[in-house]
Amino acid sequence: MKKQTSSKQTNALILEAKLQTDALQRLGVWLRAAASLAVIGLLIAWWGFQMGAGLAAGILGVILTVVAGAAAFIIRQGRENGKKNVQRILKAAGIDYKNGVAIDV
């Protein structure tokens, strides 16, 4: 037999899921920004090493690529874990997260 949550608890869980979903959307913006910086770093590195802009520009590009790539990876992992957390919250509230309907208990 499953433990049922009260209406007040269910509403609190739904609110928490919504707040976390909003935060996940903001993380998506940061993920795109980090990925864009990684690509810009690649372009700067290529410009520095291949186009004769200088060794300093090439090294700066490589550093930017590595840092932005690491940031993008960490943000992506956080988003994946956050999505799983939202699914667990909705399941605890008795909502089927795939269809958005109440689960028969």
FENTA-V924023 format. One line per field, one symbol per residue. ss: DSSP state (H for helix, E for strand, C for the rest). phi: phi as a letter, one per 40 degrees, with the letter a starting at -180 (. if undefined). psi: psi as a letter, one per 40 degrees, with the letter a starting at -180 (. if undefined). A space follows every 10 residues. Layout:
BEGIN
ss = ???
phi = ???
psi = ???
END
This chain:
BEGIN
ss = CCCCCCHHHH HHHHHHHHHH HHHHHHHHHH HHHHHHHHHH HHHHHHHHHH CCCCHHHHHH HHHHHHHHHH HHHHHHHHHH HHHHHHHHHH HHCCEECCCC EECCC
phi = .ccccccccc cccccccccc cccccccccc cccccccccc cccccccccc cgchcccccd cccccccccc cccccccccc cccccccccc cccgbcccbg bcccb
psi = hihiiidddd dddddddddd dddddddddd dddddddddd dddddddddd efeidddddd dddddddddd dddddddddd dddddddddd ddefhhedef iihh.
END
